[in-house]
Amino acid sequence: MSDAGNICPRFHVAVELIGGRWTGAIISRLLAGRARYNELRAAVPEISDRMLSERLRALECEGLLTRTVVPETPVRVEYELTAKGHALEDALDAIGRWATKWISDVDLARAEGSVSVRPVEKPRAGKAKPENRPKRSRAKR
């Protein structure tokens, strides 16, 4: 029996794992090598301290990175991708190539919230708009 029945659930879990906001940027930075918290914070300037801490904890729990405490004064904490984390490099490169080709400046502005896009209203099937309906004459009783 093939794994065809398991592709969708596994794909969904993978996309949810790496698709979280800022997760791709954190992993991309760590692909270049180990980094301290402040180096990660500088690499993703829009991320809050709280969000960075949460993302790092989640990636550690998923086995994508390791957190190493170096007993110095002051204590130094370093983050580094595991083999499982490094295995995402090809996938992230492919997403980057796709984004370069297909994500426009308008798409970026929309994602940042600086462009509002109103959905196009489609006419309802079988119902004419009130202004387009023929007027009915009512017979007087």
C-alpha positions as CSV (number, residue, x, y, z in Angstrom):
1,M,0.0,0.0,0.0
2,S,1.3,3.5,-0.9
3,D,1.5,6.6,1.3
4,A,-1.0,8.4,-1.0
5,G,-3.6,8.5,1.8
6,N,-1.1,10.2,4.1
7,I,0.1,12.9,1.7
8,C,-2.5,15.5,2.5
9,P,-2.3,15.3,6.3
10,R,1.5,15.3,6.2
11,F,1.6,18.2,3.7
12,H,-0.9,20.1,5.9
13,V,1.2,19.7,9.0
14,A,4.4,20.7,7.2
15,V,2.8,23.9,5.7
16,E,1.4,24.8,9.1
17,L,4.8,24.2,10.7
18,I,6.8,26.4,8.4
19,G,4.0,28.7,7.3
20,G,3.7,30.5,10.6
21,R,4.5,34.2,10.5
22,W,8.2,34.9,10.8
23,T,9.1,31.2,10.9
24,G,10.5,31.1,7.3
25,A,12.6,34.2,8.1
26,I,14.0,32.7,11.2
27,I,14.9,29.4,9.5
28,S,16.4,31.3,6.6
29,R,18.7,33.2,8.9
30,L,19.7,30.0,10.7
31,L,20.5,28.3,7.4
32,A,23.5,30.7,7.3
33,G,24.7,29.3,10.7
34,R,24.1,29.5,14.4
35,A,23.0,32.8,15.8
36,R,22.3,34.4,19.1
37,Y,18.9,35.9,20.0
38,N,19.9,39.5,19.2
39,E,21.2,38.4,15.8
40,L,17.9,36.8,15.0
41,R,16.1,39.8,16.2
42,A,18.1,42.0,13.9
43,A,17.6,39.7,11.0
44,V,13.8,40.0,11.4
45,P,13.3,43.6,12.5
46,E,9.5,43.6,12.5
47,I,9.2,40.7,14.9
48,S,8.5,41.4,18.6
49,D,10.5,39.9,21.3
50,R,7.5,37.8,22.5
51,M,6.9,36.5,19.0
52,L,10.5,35.6,18.4
53,S,10.7,33.7,21.7
54,E,7.5,31.8,20.9
55,R,8.7,30.9,17.4
56,L,12.1,29.7,18.7
57,R,10.4,27.6,21.4
58,A,8.0,26.1,18.8
59,L,10.8,25.3,16.4
60,E,12.8,23.7,19.2
61,C,9.8,21.6,20.2
62,E,9.4,20.4,16.6
63,G,13.1,19.4,16.5
64,L,14.1,22.0,13.8
65,L,16.6,23.8,16.0
66,T,18.6,23.4,19.1
67,R,19.1,25.9,21.9
68,T,22.6,25.9,23.5
69,V,23.4,27.8,26.7
70,V,27.1,28.7,26.8
71,P,28.1,29.0,30.4
72,E,30.0,32.3,30.2
73,T,29.7,35.6,31.9
74,P,27.3,36.8,30.7
75,V,25.5,33.6,29.7
76,R,25.3,33.2,25.9
77,V,22.4,31.4,24.2
78,E,22.8,30.2,20.7
79,Y,20.3,28.7,18.2
80,E,21.3,26.3,15.5
81,L,19.3,24.3,13.0
82,T,19.2,20.5,13.4
83,A,19.5,18.1,10.4
84,K,15.7,18.3,10.2
85,G,15.8,22.1,10.0
86,H,18.5,22.1,7.4
87,A,16.4,19.7,5.3
88,L,14.0,22.6,4.7
89,E,16.6,24.5,2.7
90,D,15.5,23.2,-0.7
91,A,11.9,23.8,0.1
92,L,12.5,27.4,1.2
93,D,14.7,28.0,-1.9
94,A,11.8,26.8,-4.1
95,I,9.3,29.0,-2.3
96,G,11.8,32.0,-2.7
97,R,12.1,31.3,-6.5
98,W,8.3,31.1,-6.8
99,A,7.8,34.3,-4.8
100,T,10.3,36.2,-6.9
101,K,8.5,35.2,-10.1
102,W,4.9,35.5,-8.9
103,I,4.5,37.9,-6.0
104,S,4.1,41.5,-7.4
105,D,4.5,44.8,-5.7
106,V,0.7,45.0,-5.4
107,D,0.7,41.6,-3.7
108,L,3.3,42.9,-1.2
109,A,1.4,46.1,-0.5
110,R,-1.8,44.1,0.0
111,A,0.0,41.7,2.5
112,E,1.3,44.8,4.4
113,G,-2.1,46.2,4.5
114,S,-1.3,49.4,2.6
115,V,-3.7,48.5,-0.3
116,S,-7.2,47.5,0.3
117,V,-8.9,45.3,-2.1
118,R,-12.6,45.2,-2.3
119,P,-14.1,42.0,-3.6
120,V,-15.9,42.3,-6.9
121,E,-19.7,41.8,-6.5
122,K,-21.1,39.2,-8.8
123,P,-24.7,39.4,-9.8
124,R,-26.9,36.7,-8.4
125,A,-28.1,34.2,-10.8
126,G,-31.7,34.5,-11.7
127,K,-32.3,37.8,-9.8
128,A,-32.1,41.2,-11.5
129,K,-31.0,44.2,-9.5
130,P,-33.9,46.3,-8.3
131,E,-33.0,49.2,-10.7
132,N,-33.0,46.8,-13.6
133,R,-36.3,45.1,-12.9
134,P,-39.3,46.1,-15.0
135,K,-41.8,48.0,-13.1
136,R,-45.1,46.2,-12.6
137,S,-48.3,48.0,-12.9
138,R,-50.7,47.2,-10.1
139,A,-54.3,47.0,-11.0
140,K,-56.6,49.1,-8.9
141,R,-59.4,47.3,-7.2
